[in-house]
Amino acid sequence: MDDARDVEKLFTFDTVVMRGIPDSLKTGALRQDDLGEVNIGKAREHHQFYMKTMRDKLKLHVELLEPDESLPDCPFVEDCAVVVDGTALITCPGDPSRRPEVRCELSS
């Protein structure tokens, strides 16, 4: 890296990958505290707003993957991979129930 512009370019992106909200998020999502069921309608509303912000305000291309009912936390794809300068860093989620998400993201 010769200067700050090279570093800035390295962390500039134009595409985000998102995954839809599965019905299984309602009761199967990992949560810090037991707050009861997730309001799935509200979750989908917030997700749509988040996606619209990425697309319309930040002018990013949104690659939307289908939800996976067997993986309640699948909408959080940013936990599975980070791509910098064309190279993907694949993570190993701490909770064993989230590890299959990595295989799903790689195949998508």
N, C-alpha and C positions, 0 to 999 in steps of 0.2 A: 504494500500500500504506500503510494507516494505522498498522498496528502489526504486531508479530511474529506474531499469530494469522493475519493475512492471508497472510503468507509461508508459515506452516506449512500452511495450507489449500491453498495453491497447489501444494505438493509432497506432498499426500496423495492416494493413489490406491487403487482397489479392484479393479482388473483388471490382469492381466498376460497378455501374449501369448507363447506358447511354440510351438516347432515340434519335431516328433518327430525322432528320430535316424535318418538314412538309412544304409543299408548302406555307401554310398560314403564315409562318414566314416572307415571302417577304413583306407583307403589314400590317400584324397584330401584329408584335412584339412590345412590350413596349420598348420605347427608351427614353433616357434622352433628346436628342435634335432631332428636325425634320430634319433628314438627307436624307429624301426620302426613296425609297424602298430599302430593303436589297437585295444585290446580292446573290440570292439563290445558284447559282453555286459555288461561292466563299465560302459561308457559309458551304456548304456540303464538299467542298475541305478541309477547315480548320477543320471541324468536323472529317473527316476521318484521318487527320494527328494527331489530338488529341487522337482519339481512338487507332491508331497505336502506338503512344507513350506510352499510358497506357499499351497496350498489349506487345509490343516488347521491349521497353526500360525499363519499370518499372516492367515487368513480372507479370502484374495483369490480373486476369480473368475478361473479359469484358462481362457483361450481357447487351445485347442490346435489348431495348424495341422498338416496332414499333412507328413511329410518330403518333401523334393524330392531325388531321387537325382542330379540334374544339378548340385546345389549342396551339396557335402559339408559345408560350414561353416554350413548353414542353421539349425541349432538355436540359433545365437547371434543371435537376432533383435534383441536389445538393441543390437547394433552398427549396426543400420540405421535405427532411429527412436527418438526419445525424445518422449513426449507430456507436455506441461505445460499445465495449465489448458485442456485441449481443443484445444491447438495442437500439431501434430506437427512436430518438427524432423527432416527427412530427411537422413541422412548420405551421404557419398560414401566408401565403404570404400577404404582405401589400396591394397589389392591388387586389381588388375583382375579377378581370378577371382571376387571377392566382389561386384562391382558389380551383376550380375544379380539378386542377392538383394533389392536395393532395389525393383526392379520387381515382383518376386514378392510382397513384403510389401505394397506399395501395392495390388495387385490382390486380395489375400486379405482 
